[in-house]
Each structure stands twice: as C-alpha cells, then as structure tokens.
Amino acid sequence: MNKKLISDEIQEAYKERFMQLRKHEHSTEGDRRFISRLTAVSEQISNLHVKAKVGDFVIENDGPKELGCSGHILGPISMFLASFANCLEITALLYLSFSNAKVNSIRVKVEATIDRRSALNPKKPFPGLYDIKYCWYVNTEENLKKIDRILKKAEEICPVKGTVKGDFEREIHLVKDDQMHSI
C-alpha cells in the first residue's frame, strides 16, 4: 500500500501557491493575485440541450428524459452533485497527501433528494435539492480517527461545499482494495 495519491509536481505547485496565499493573505497584492471573476455563458443547442462555455471549456446539459429530452447528457442538478463530489475528492487528495497518510485510494459518494415541485415555488413548501449527504470510502492502513481529522479539514476548505449553505450528513468507511470497485 502507500501509493502516491498525487504527483510530486502537483504537491509542490500547491505548496507554493499556499505559501503565496499565506504571504499575501490580507493585502492588496493578495486581492490582485487571488481574486478573479468566473463567467459561464450558456446557449441552446436544441430543445433543452444547452452548452455552457467557461473559459476554454465547454459543458453540455440536457433536460430530463421524461420531458422528451435525449437522456444521454447529465442535467444541471446531476452536474452540480458531480462537481460537489469532485471538489471534495480533489481537496481530500491534497490533504491526505500533505499529511503523509497511508492511503491507497479514496472515493466520495454525494447523494441528495430533489423535489421537482420546487419549480412551482422554490422557497416554500418545496425545497428543490435538499438532504445532501456524502460518504467517504477510504482504502487505508490508518485508523479512523486520523482519517476523520484529515477529511474534516478538507471538508472545511472545499470551495463548492463552502458555497452551499446547509448541514450535511457524512460518513466514512475504511475499505479494502476489492471493495473499492463495488462502490
């Protein structure tokens, strides 16, 4: 076990950026270096099939199959959950690597309930997306207490999680190699 979760190059790049963040934390130079505006521009391809361009990247979404759409492309809510899961995963990979934890692999599963009646009135009584919970699956030799401490720190700074308001249910499962494929 104890394979590297991320490369030395990525670790060094993040360490350098973190040092720069600390150095310029509350300064005009920090504002200039680390604050930027993101823009996504969406346009229709056909029916409810749309594409958004963010910088040089293009992301497509479609409406649900029950509305007559193809069902071959994720919808925006599913894309949001995937982004949340990916952000948690990336942040955890960094923190586990920096802590020198003996982790072979990690996965996170994010689940939520959606009430599509929120289209009627998104404030009351139908909440839209709610009951968001996530579960970590960690293939490790470390004890649960150490893994929990590291993952809590990663969760605290995950940018997507920090953007979403609310309480989240979470779990951690320490698993063996052969169990990771069935998650």
Backbone as JSON Lines, residues from 0, in Angstrom:
{"i":0,"aa":"M","n":[0.85,-1.18,0.0],"ca":[0.0,0.0,0.0],"c":[0.89,1.24,0.0]}
{"i":1,"aa":"N","n":[0.35,2.36,0.33],"ca":[1.01,3.64,0.43],"c":[1.49,4.16,-0.93]}
{"i":2,"aa":"K","n":[0.67,3.98,-1.93],"ca":[0.99,4.57,-3.23],"c":[0.72,6.07,-3.15]}
{"i":3,"aa":"K","n":[1.35,6.82,-4.03],"ca":[1.14,8.27,-4.04],"c":[-0.22,8.58,-4.65]}
{"i":4,"aa":"L","n":[-0.99,9.38,-3.94],"ca":[-2.3,9.78,-4.45],"c":[-2.17,10.85,-5.53]}
{"i":5,"aa":"I","n":[-1.2,11.76,-5.35],"ca":[-0.96,12.81,-6.36],"c":[0.55,12.93,-6.59]}
{"i":6,"aa":"S","n":[0.93,13.46,-7.73],"ca":[2.35,13.54,-8.1],"c":[3.09,14.58,-7.27]}
{"i":7,"aa":"D","n":[4.4,14.44,-7.24],"ca":[5.25,15.41,-6.55],"c":[5.09,16.81,-7.15]}
{"i":8,"aa":"E","n":[4.94,16.89,-8.47],"ca":[4.8,18.18,-9.14],"c":[3.55,18.92,-8.67]}
{"i":9,"aa":"I","n":[2.44,18.19,-8.55],"ca":[1.21,18.82,-8.07],"c":[1.36,19.23,-6.61]}
{"i":10,"aa":"Q","n":[1.96,18.38,-5.8],"ca":[2.17,18.74,-4.4],"c":[3.01,20.0,-4.27]}
{"i":11,"aa":"E","n":[4.09,20.08,-5.04],"ca":[4.95,21.26,-4.98],"c":[4.22,22.52,-5.46]}
{"i":12,"aa":"A","n":[3.44,22.4,-6.52],"ca":[2.68,23.56,-7.03],"c":[1.69,24.05,-5.99]}
{"i":13,"aa":"Y","n":[1.0,23.13,-5.32],"ca":[0.04,23.54,-4.29],"c":[0.74,24.11,-3.06]}
{"i":14,"aa":"K","n":[1.88,23.55,-2.68],"ca":[2.63,24.1,-1.55],"c":[3.07,25.53,-1.85]}
{"i":15,"aa":"E","n":[3.56,25.75,-3.06],"ca":[3.99,27.1,-3.45],"c":[2.81,28.06,-3.45]}
{"i":16,"aa":"R","n":[1.69,27.66,-4.01],"ca":[0.52,28.53,-4.01],"c":[0.05,28.82,-2.59]}
{"i":17,"aa":"F","n":[0.06,27.81,-1.75],"ca":[-0.36,28.0,-0.37],"c":[0.56,29.0,0.34]}
{"i":18,"aa":"M","n":[1.86,28.89,0.1],"ca":[2.8,29.85,0.7],"c":[2.51,31.27,0.22]}
{"i":19,"aa":"Q","n":[2.18,31.41,-1.06],"ca":[1.85,32.73,-1.6],"c":[0.53,33.24,-1.02]}
{"i":20,"aa":"L","n":[-0.43,32.35,-0.86],"ca":[-1.7,32.74,-0.23],"c":[-1.44,33.28,1.18]}
{"i":21,"aa":"R","n":[-0.62,32.56,1.95],"ca":[-0.3,32.99,3.32],"c":[0.43,34.34,3.31]}
{"i":22,"aa":"K","n":[1.4,34.46,2.42],"ca":[2.22,35.67,2.35],"c":[1.38,36.9,2.05]}
{"i":23,"aa":"H","n":[0.4,36.74,1.18],"ca":[-0.41,37.88,0.71],"c":[-1.86,37.81,1.2]}
{"i":24,"aa":"E","n":[-2.09,37.1,2.3],"ca":[-3.44,36.79,2.78],"c":[-4.36,38.01,2.85]}
{"i":25,"aa":"H","n":[-3.98,39.04,3.55],"ca":[-4.84,40.21,3.74],"c":[-4.16,41.44,3.14]}
{"i":26,"aa":"S","n":[-3.97,41.41,1.84],"ca":[-3.27,42.54,1.21],"c":[-3.87,42.83,-0.15]}
{"i":27,"aa":"T","n":[-3.56,44.0,-0.64],"ca":[-3.98,44.39,-1.99],"c":[-3.33,43.46,-3.02]}
{"i":28,"aa":"E","n":[-2.08,43.09,-2.77],"ca":[-1.39,42.16,-3.67],"c":[-2.1,40.81,-3.68]}
{"i":29,"aa":"G","n":[-2.57,40.36,-2.51],"ca":[-3.33,39.11,-2.44],"c":[-4.62,39.21,-3.23]}
{"i":30,"aa":"D","n":[-5.3,40.36,-3.11],"ca":[-6.52,40.58,-3.89],"c":[-6.21,40.49,-5.39]}
{"i":31,"aa":"R","n":[-5.13,41.14,-5.8],"ca":[-4.76,41.16,-7.23],"c":[-4.42,39.75,-7.73]}
{"i":32,"aa":"R","n":[-3.7,38.99,-6.94],"ca":[-3.25,37.66,-7.37],"c":[-4.33,36.59,-7.3]}
{"i":33,"aa":"F","n":[-5.2,36.67,-6.29],"ca":[-6.02,35.51,-6.0],"c":[-7.53,35.7,-6.15]}
{"i":34,"aa":"I","n":[-7.96,36.89,-6.48],"ca":[-9.38,37.09,-6.73],"c":[-9.58,37.23,-8.23]}
{"i":35,"aa":"S","n":[-10.46,36.43,-8.77],"ca":[-10.78,36.52,-10.2],"c":[-12.27,36.29,-10.39]}
{"i":36,"aa":"R","n":[-12.76,36.72,-11.49],"ca":[-14.18,36.57,-11.8],"c":[-14.33,35.42,-12.79]}
{"i":37,"aa":"L","n":[-15.24,34.49,-12.51],"ca":[-15.54,33.39,-13.42],"c":[-16.81,33.72,-14.17]}
{"i":38,"aa":"T","n":[-16.84,33.35,-15.43],"ca":[-18.02,33.6,-16.26],"c":[-18.38,32.33,-17.01]}
{"i":39,"aa":"A","n":[-19.64,32.0,-16.98],"ca":[-20.16,30.9,-17.78],"c":[-21.22,31.49,-18.71]}
{"i":40,"aa":"V","n":[-21.13,31.16,-19.99],"ca":[-22.11,31.63,-20.97],"c":[-22.79,30.4,-21.55]}
{"i":41,"aa":"S","n":[-24.11,30.34,-21.38],"ca":[-24.88,29.2,-21.86],"c":[-25.66,29.56,-23.1]}
{"i":42,"aa":"E","n":[-25.77,28.6,-24.0],"ca":[-26.59,28.8,-25.2],"c":[-27.26,27.49,-25.59]}
{"i":43,"aa":"Q","n":[-28.38,27.63,-26.24],"ca":[-29.16,26.47,-26.66],"c":[-28.51,25.79,-27.84]}
{"i":44,"aa":"I","n":[-28.5,24.45,-27.78],"ca":[-28.1,23.64,-28.93],"c":[-29.38,23.22,-29.66]}
{"i":45,"aa":"S","n":[-30.28,22.58,-28.92],"ca":[-31.61,22.26,-29.45],"c":[-32.51,21.86,-28.29]}
{"i":46,"aa":"N","n":[-33.77,22.21,-28.42],"ca":[-34.74,21.93,-27.35],"c":[-34.15,22.35,-26.0]}
{"i":47,"aa":"L","n":[-34.03,21.42,-25.03],"ca":[-33.46,21.76,-23.73],"c":[-31.98,21.4,-23.61]}
{"i":48,"aa":"H","n":[-31.39,20.96,-24.71],"ca":[-29.96,20.65,-24.77],"c":[-29.21,21.98,-24.9]}
{"i":49,"aa":"V","n":[-28.38,22.26,-23.9],"ca":[-27.64,23.53,-23.86],"c":[-26.16,23.25,-23.65]}
{"i":50,"aa":"K","n":[-25.36,24.25,-23.95],"ca":[-23.93,24.15,-23.64],"c":[-23.49,25.44,-22.99]}
{"i":51,"aa":"A","n":[-22.59,25.3,-22.05],"ca":[-22.03,26.46,-21.38],"c":[-20.53,26.47,-21.63]}
{"i":52,"aa":"K","n":[-20.02,27.64,-21.9],"ca":[-18.58,27.8,-22.07],"c":[-18.06,28.53,-20.85]}
{"i":53,"aa":"V","n":[-17.04,27.94,-20.23],"ca":[-16.35,28.54,-19.09],"c":[-14.87,28.56,-19.47]}
{"i":54,"aa":"G","n":[-14.38,29.74,-19.79],"ca":[-13.0,29.82,-20.29],"c":[-12.9,29.04,-21.59]}
{"i":55,"aa":"D","n":[-11.97,28.11,-21.64],"ca":[-11.77,27.29,-22.84],"c":[-12.54,25.97,-22.79]}
{"i":56,"aa":"F","n":[-13.35,25.79,-21.77],"ca":[-14.05,24.52,-21.58],"c":[-15.53,24.65,-21.94]}
{"i":57,"aa":"V","n":[-16.08,23.56,-22.48],"ca":[-17.49,23.52,-22.83],"c":[-18.14,22.36,-22.08]}
{"i":58,"aa":"I","n":[-19.25,22.65,-21.43],"ca":[-20.01,21.65,-20.68],"c":[-21.42,21.63,-21.23]}
{"i":59,"aa":"E","n":[-21.92,20.44,-21.53],"ca":[-23.28,20.32,-22.05],"c":[-24.2,19.72,-21.0]}
{"i":60,"aa":"N","n":[-25.44,20.17,-21.01],"ca":[-26.5,19.62,-20.17],"c":[-27.75,19.46,-21.01]}
{"i":61,"aa":"D","n":[-28.64,18.62,-20.55],"ca":[-29.92,18.42,-21.23],"c":[-31.0,18.29,-20.18]}
{"i":62,"aa":"G","n":[-32.19,18.51,-20.59],"ca":[-33.33,18.31,-19.71],"c":[-33.57,16.82,-19.5]}
{"i":63,"aa":"P","n":[-34.49,16.48,-18.63],"ca":[-34.74,15.07,-18.31],"c":[-35.46,14.33,-19.43]}
{"i":64,"aa":"K","n":[-35.23,13.04,-19.47],"ca":[-35.84,12.17,-20.48],"c":[-37.37,12.25,-20.42]}
{"i":65,"aa":"E","n":[-37.93,12.39,-19.2],"ca":[-39.39,12.44,-19.07],"c":[-40.0,13.69,-19.7]}
{"i":66,"aa":"L","n":[-39.16,14.66,-20.06],"ca":[-39.64,15.84,-20.79],"c":[-39.36,15.73,-22.28]}
{"i":67,"aa":"G","n":[-38.97,14.55,-22.72],"ca":[-38.73,14.33,-24.14],"c":[-37.31,14.57,-24.58]}
{"i":68,"aa":"C","n":[-36.41,14.77,-23.65],"ca":[-35.0,15.01,-23.99],"c":[-34.29,13.67,-24.18]}
{"i":69,"aa":"S","n":[-33.05,13.71,-24.65],"ca":[-32.33,12.5,-25.04],"c":[-32.03,11.57,-23.87]}
{"i":70,"aa":"G","n":[-31.75,12.1,-22.68],"ca":[-31.37,11.26,-21.56],"c":[-29.94,10.78,-21.65]}
{"i":71,"aa":"H","n":[-29.16,11.32,-22.61],"ca":[-27.77,10.9,-22.79],"c":[-26.78,11.89,-22.19]}
{"i":72,"aa":"I","n":[-27.26,13.0,-21.69],"ca":[-26.39,14.02,-21.13],"c":[-26.92,14.39,-19.75]}
{"i":73,"aa":"L","n":[-26.02,14.6,-18.81],"ca":[-26.42,14.98,-17.46],"c":[-27.2,16.28,-17.45]}
{"i":74,"aa":"G","n":[-28.12,16.36,-16.52],"ca":[-28.82,17.61,-16.27],"c":[-28.02,18.47,-15.3]}
{"i":75,"aa":"P","n":[-28.39,19.73,-15.15],"ca":[-27.63,20.63,-14.28],"c":[-27.56,20.19,-12.82]}
{"i":76,"aa":"I","n":[-28.61,19.62,-12.28],"ca":[-28.59,19.2,-10.87],"c":[-27.6,18.04,-10.68]}
{"i":77,"aa":"S","n":[-27.63,17.08,-11.59],"ca":[-26.67,15.97,-11.52],"c":[-25.25,16.48,-11.68]}
{"i":78,"aa":"M","n":[-25.07,17.46,-12.57],"ca":[-23.75,18.05,-12.78],"c":[-23.28,18.75,-11.5]}
{"i":79,"aa":"F","n":[-24.21,19.41,-10.81],"ca":[-23.86,20.06,-9.55],"c":[-23.37,19.03,-8.53]}
{"i":80,"aa":"L","n":[-24.08,17.9,-8.39],"ca":[-23.66,16.87,-7.44],"c":[-22.29,16.31,-7.82]}
{"i":81,"aa":"A","n":[-22.06,16.12,-9.12],"ca":[-20.76,15.63,-9.58],"c":[-19.67,16.64,-9.25]}
{"i":82,"aa":"S","n":[-19.95,17.91,-9.44],"ca":[-18.96,18.96,-9.12],"c":[-18.67,18.98,-7.63]}
{"i":83,"aa":"F","n":[-19.69,18.83,-6.82],"ca":[-19.52,18.79,-5.37],"c":[-18.64,17.6,-4.98]}
{"i":84,"aa":"A","n":[-18.95,16.43,-5.53],"ca":[-18.17,15.23,-5.23],"c":[-16.73,15.4,-5.7]}
{"i":85,"aa":"N","n":[-16.54,15.93,-6.9],"ca":[-15.19,16.12,-7.42],"c":[-14.39,17.1,-6.57]}
{"i":86,"aa":"C","n":[-15.02,18.17,-6.12],"ca":[-14.33,19.16,-5.29],"c":[-13.92,18.55,-3.95]}
{"i":87,"aa":"L","n":[-14.82,17.8,-3.32],"ca":[-14.46,17.12,-2.08],"c":[-13.29,16.17,-2.3]}
{"i":88,"aa":"E","n":[-13.35,15.42,-3.39],"ca":[-12.3,14.43,-3.7],"c":[-10.95,15.09,-3.92]}
{"i":89,"aa":"I","n":[-10.92,16.14,-4.73],"ca":[-9.65,16.84,-5.01],"c":[-9.05,17.4,-3.73]}
{"i":90,"aa":"T","n":[-9.89,18.04,-2.92],"ca":[-9.4,18.62,-1.68],"c":[-8.9,17.54,-0.74]}
{"i":91,"aa":"A","n":[-9.61,16.43,-0.64],"ca":[-9.18,15.32,0.22],"c":[-7.87,14.71,-0.28]}
{"i":92,"aa":"L","n":[-7.73,14.56,-1.59],"ca":[-6.48,14.01,-2.14],"c":[-5.29,14.87,-1.73]}
{"i":93,"aa":"L","n":[-5.47,16.19,-1.8],"ca":[-4.39,17.09,-1.4],"c":[-4.07,16.94,0.09]}
{"i":94,"aa":"Y","n":[-5.1,17.01,0.94],"ca":[-4.86,16.96,2.38],"c":[-4.32,15.61,2.83]}
{"i":95,"aa":"L","n":[-4.8,14.54,2.26],"ca":[-4.27,13.23,2.61],"c":[-2.81,13.1,2.19]}
{"i":96,"aa":"S","n":[-2.48,13.65,1.02],"ca":[-1.1,13.6,0.54],"c":[-0.17,14.44,1.43]}
{"i":97,"aa":"F","n":[-0.6,15.64,1.77],"ca":[0.23,16.52,2.6],"c":[0.4,15.97,4.02]}
{"i":98,"aa":"S","n":[-0.54,15.18,4.48],"ca":[-0.45,14.64,5.83],"c":[0.36,13.35,5.87]}
{"i":99,"aa":"N","n":[0.8,12.88,4.69],"ca":[1.55,11.61,4.58],"c":[0.76,10.42,5.11]}
{"i":100,"aa":"A","n":[-0.55,10.5,5.01],"ca":[-1.38,9.38,5.42],"c":[-1.17,8.2,4.47]}
{"i":101,"aa":"K","n":[-1.19,7.02,5.0],"ca":[-1.01,5.81,4.2],"c":[-2.36,5.43,3.6]}
{"i":102,"aa":"V","n":[-2.68,6.06,2.47],"ca":[-3.96,5.83,1.8],"c":[-3.68,5.34,0.38]}
{"i":103,"aa":"N","n":[-4.31,4.24,0.02],"ca":[-4.14,3.69,-1.31],"c":[-5.09,4.35,-2.3]}
{"i":104,"aa":"S","n":[-6.33,4.57,-1.87],"ca":[-7.31,5.23,-2.74],"c":[-8.45,5.76,-1.89]}
{"i":105,"aa":"I","n":[-9.22,6.66,-2.51],"ca":[-10.35,7.27,-1.81],"c":[-11.44,7.56,-2.82]}
{"i":106,"aa":"R","n":[-12.66,7.43,-2.38],"ca":[-13.83,7.81,-3.18],"c":[-14.8,8.54,-2.27]}
{"i":107,"aa":"V","n":[-15.6,9.38,-2.87],"ca":[-16.67,10.04,-2.12],"c":[-17.95,9.92,-2.92]}
{"i":108,"aa":"K","n":[-19.02,9.57,-2.24],"ca":[-20.34,9.47,-2.87],"c":[-21.2,10.58,-2.29]}
{"i":109,"aa":"V","n":[-21.77,11.42,-3.16],"ca":[-22.64,12.5,-2.73],"c":[-24.05,12.17,-3.2]}
{"i":110,"aa":"E","n":[-25.0,12.23,-2.27],"ca":[-26.4,11.97,-2.58],"c":[-27.25,13.14,-2.13]}
{"i":111,"aa":"A","n":[-28.36,13.34,-2.79],"ca":[-29.3,14.38,-2.38],"c":[-30.69,13.97,-2.82]}
{"i":112,"aa":"T","n":[-31.66,14.59,-2.22],"ca":[-33.05,14.41,-2.62],"c":[-33.46,15.66,-3.37]}
{"i":113,"aa":"I","n":[-34.21,15.47,-4.44],"ca":[-34.72,16.62,-5.19],"c":[-36.23,16.53,-5.26]}
{"i":114,"aa":"D","n":[-36.86,17.64,-5.0],"ca":[-38.31,17.74,-5.15],"c":[-38.54,18.66,-6.35]}
{"i":115,"aa":"R","n":[-38.9,18.06,-7.47],"ca":[-39.07,18.83,-8.71],"c":[-40.24,19.81,-8.65]}
{"i":116,"aa":"R","n":[-41.08,19.67,-7.62],"ca":[-42.16,20.64,-7.46],"c":[-41.63,22.01,-7.07]}
{"i":117,"aa":"S","n":[-40.33,22.1,-6.8],"ca":[-39.75,23.4,-6.46],"c":[-39.9,24.39,-7.61]}
{"i":118,"aa":"A","n":[-40.15,23.89,-8.82],"ca":[-40.39,24.78,-9.96],"c":[-41.66,25.61,-9.75]}
{"i":119,"aa":"L","n":[-42.55,25.14,-8.89],"ca":[-43.77,25.89,-8.61],"c":[-43.49,27.1,-7.73]}
{"i":120,"aa":"N","n":[-42.66,26.89,-6.72],"ca":[-42.27,27.97,-5.81],"c":[-41.02,27.5,-5.08]}
{"i":121,"aa":"P","n":[-39.84,27.96,-5.47],"ca":[-38.6,27.42,-4.91],"c":[-38.38,27.72,-3.43]}
{"i":122,"aa":"K","n":[-39.17,28.6,-2.84],"ca":[-38.98,28.94,-1.43],"c":[-39.83,28.06,-0.5]}
{"i":123,"aa":"K","n":[-41.08,27.9,-0.8],"ca":[-41.98,27.14,0.06],"c":[-43.05,26.49,-0.79]}
{"i":124,"aa":"P","n":[-43.56,25.38,-0.47],"ca":[-43.12,24.46,0.57],"c":[-42.1,23.46,0.06]}
{"i":125,"aa":"F","n":[-41.71,23.54,-1.23],"ca":[-40.85,22.53,-1.85],"c":[-39.42,23.05,-1.95]}
{"i":126,"aa":"P","n":[-38.46,22.37,-1.32],"ca":[-37.11,22.94,-1.21],"c":[-36.2,22.73,-2.42]}
{"i":127,"aa":"G","n":[-36.59,21.99,-3.43],"ca":[-35.67,21.7,-4.54],"c":[-34.7,20.62,-4.11]}
{"i":128,"aa":"L","n":[-33.41,20.92,-4.17],"ca":[-32.38,19.98,-3.77],"c":[-32.13,20.09,-2.26]}
{"i":129,"aa":"Y","n":[-32.22,18.99,-1.56],"ca":[-32.05,19.02,-0.11],"c":[-31.55,17.67,0.39]}
{"i":130,"aa":"D","n":[-31.34,17.58,1.69],"ca":[-30.88,16.35,2.32],"c":[-29.6,15.85,1.65]}
{"i":131,"aa":"I","n":[-28.68,16.78,1.43],"ca":[-27.4,16.41,0.8],"c":[-26.54,15.69,1.83]}
{"i":132,"aa":"K","n":[-26.02,14.54,1.44],"ca":[-25.11,13.81,2.32],"c":[-24.0,13.2,1.49]}
{"i":133,"aa":"Y","n":[-22.89,12.98,2.14],"ca":[-21.78,12.36,1.43],"c":[-21.14,11.3,2.3]}
{"i":134,"aa":"C","n":[-20.53,10.35,1.63],"ca":[-19.9,9.21,2.3],"c":[-18.52,8.99,1.69]}
{"i":135,"aa":"W","n":[-17.52,8.95,2.55],"ca":[-16.15,8.69,2.12],"c":[-15.87,7.19,2.18]}
{"i":136,"aa":"Y","n":[-15.17,6.69,1.2],"ca":[-14.69,5.31,1.18],"c":[-13.18,5.39,1.04]}
{"i":137,"aa":"V","n":[-12.46,4.95,2.07],"ca":[-11.02,5.15,2.12],"c":[-10.33,3.8,2.26]}
{"i":138,"aa":"N","n":[-9.47,3.49,1.32],"ca":[-8.65,2.29,1.38],"c":[-7.34,2.71,2.05]}
{"i":139,"aa":"T","n":[-7.17,2.31,3.31],"ca":[-6.06,2.83,4.11],"c":[-5.6,1.85,5.16]}
{"i":140,"aa":"E","n":[-4.38,2.07,5.64],"ca":[-3.85,1.36,6.8],"c":[-4.02,2.21,8.06]}
{"i":141,"aa":"E","n":[-4.41,3.45,7.89],"ca":[-4.53,4.38,9.01],"c":[-5.78,4.08,9.83]}
{"i":142,"aa":"N","n":[-5.82,4.62,11.04],"ca":[-7.01,4.44,11.87],"c":[-8.06,5.49,11.51]}
{"i":143,"aa":"L","n":[-9.28,5.2,11.89],"ca":[-10.42,6.06,11.55],"c":[-10.25,7.48,12.11]}
{"i":144,"aa":"K","n":[-9.72,7.59,13.3],"ca":[-9.56,8.9,13.94],"c":[-8.67,9.82,13.1]}
{"i":145,"aa":"K","n":[-7.56,9.31,12.62],"ca":[-6.64,10.12,11.81],"c":[-7.3,10.51,10.49]}
{"i":146,"aa":"I","n":[-7.93,9.56,9.83],"ca":[-8.58,9.83,8.54],"c":[-9.7,10.85,8.74]}
{"i":147,"aa":"D","n":[-10.48,10.69,9.79],"ca":[-11.57,11.62,10.07],"c":[-11.04,13.04,10.26]}
{"i":148,"aa":"R","n":[-9.96,13.2,11.0],"ca":[-9.37,14.52,11.25],"c":[-8.94,15.18,9.93]}
{"i":149,"aa":"I","n":[-8.29,14.42,9.08],"ca":[-7.81,14.95,7.8],"c":[-8.99,15.31,6.89]}
{"i":150,"aa":"L","n":[-9.98,14.43,6.81],"ca":[-11.13,14.69,5.94],"c":[-11.94,15.88,6.45]}
{"i":151,"aa":"K","n":[-12.07,16.05,7.75],"ca":[-12.79,17.22,8.27],"c":[-12.11,18.5,7.83]}
{"i":152,"aa":"K","n":[-10.8,18.53,7.85],"ca":[-10.06,19.73,7.41],"c":[-10.31,19.97,5.92]}
{"i":153,"aa":"A","n":[-10.26,18.91,5.12],"ca":[-10.51,19.04,3.69],"c":[-11.93,19.55,3.43]}
{"i":154,"aa":"E","n":[-12.89,19.02,4.17],"ca":[-14.29,19.44,4.03],"c":[-14.46,20.92,4.37]}
{"i":155,"aa":"E","n":[-13.72,21.39,5.39],"ca":[-13.83,22.79,5.8],"c":[-13.42,23.76,4.7]}
{"i":156,"aa":"I","n":[-12.46,23.37,3.87],"ca":[-11.97,24.31,2.86],"c":[-12.43,23.99,1.43]}
{"i":157,"aa":"C","n":[-13.22,22.95,1.26],"ca":[-13.73,22.62,-0.07],"c":[-14.55,23.81,-0.6]}
{"i":158,"aa":"P","n":[-14.14,24.44,-1.69],"ca":[-14.84,25.63,-2.18],"c":[-16.31,25.41,-2.54]}
{"i":159,"aa":"V","n":[-16.64,24.27,-3.14],"ca":[-18.04,24.03,-3.5],"c":[-18.87,23.85,-2.24]}
{"i":160,"aa":"K","n":[-18.37,23.07,-1.29],"ca":[-19.1,22.88,-0.03],"c":[-19.28,24.2,0.69]}
{"i":161,"aa":"G","n":[-18.27,25.05,0.66],"ca":[-18.35,26.34,1.31],"c":[-19.36,27.28,0.66]}
{"i":162,"aa":"T","n":[-19.67,27.04,-0.6],"ca":[-20.62,27.87,-1.33],"c":[-22.06,27.47,-1.01]}
{"i":163,"aa":"V","n":[-22.26,26.2,-0.73],"ca":[-23.6,25.67,-0.47],"c":[-23.91,25.8,1.01]}
{"i":164,"aa":"K","n":[-25.04,26.37,1.32],"ca":[-25.44,26.52,2.72],"c":[-26.19,25.28,3.17]}
{"i":165,"aa":"G","n":[-26.05,24.96,4.43],"ca":[-26.82,23.85,4.99],"c":[-25.96,22.88,5.75]}
{"i":166,"aa":"D","n":[-26.63,21.98,6.41],"ca":[-25.96,20.92,7.15],"c":[-25.87,19.7,6.26]}
{"i":167,"aa":"F","n":[-24.79,18.96,6.42],"ca":[-24.57,17.78,5.6],"c":[-24.37,16.57,6.48]}
{"i":168,"aa":"E","n":[-24.99,15.49,6.1],"ca":[-24.74,14.23,6.78],"c":[-23.51,13.63,6.13]}
{"i":169,"aa":"R","n":[-22.62,13.06,6.94],"ca":[-21.41,12.46,6.38],"c":[-21.1,11.15,7.06]}
{"i":170,"aa":"E","n":[-20.4,10.28,6.33],"ca":[-19.94,9.01,6.86],"c":[-18.56,8.75,6.31]}
{"i":171,"aa":"I","n":[-17.81,7.91,6.99],"ca":[-16.51,7.43,6.49],"c":[-16.5,5.92,6.64]}
{"i":172,"aa":"H","n":[-16.09,5.24,5.58],"ca":[-15.92,3.79,5.61],"c":[-14.49,3.46,5.21]}
{"i":173,"aa":"L","n":[-13.78,2.74,6.06],"ca":[-12.46,2.24,5.7],"c":[-12.68,0.91,4.98]}
{"i":174,"aa":"V","n":[-12.13,0.8,3.77],"ca":[-12.42,-0.37,2.93],"c":[-11.13,-1.01,2.41]}
{"i":175,"aa":"K","n":[-11.26,-2.22,1.93],"ca":[-10.15,-2.96,1.33],"c":[-10.14,-2.74,-0.18]}
{"i":176,"aa":"D","n":[-9.04,-3.12,-0.84],"ca":[-8.9,-2.94,-2.29],"c":[-10.08,-3.48,-3.07]}
{"i":177,"aa":"D","n":[-10.46,-4.71,-2.78],"ca":[-11.52,-5.37,-3.55],"c":[-12.9,-4.74,-3.34]}
{"i":178,"aa":"Q","n":[-13.06,-3.96,-2.3],"ca":[-14.35,-3.31,-2.05],"c":[-14.5,-1.99,-2.81]}
{"i":179,"aa":"M","n":[-13.4,-1.37,-3.2],"ca":[-13.46,-0.06,-3.86],"c":[-14.18,-0.14,-5.2]}
{"i":180,"aa":"H","n":[-14.1,-1.25,-5.88],"ca":[-14.7,-1.37,-7.21],"c":[-16.22,-1.48,-7.15]}
{"i":181,"aa":"S","n":[-16.76,-1.87,-6.02],"ca":[-18.2,-2.06,-5.92],"c":[-18.93,-0.81,-5.41]}
{"i":182,"aa":"I","n":[-18.19,0.26,-5.2],"ca":[-18.81,1.5,-4.67],"c":[-19.31,2.35,-5.8]}
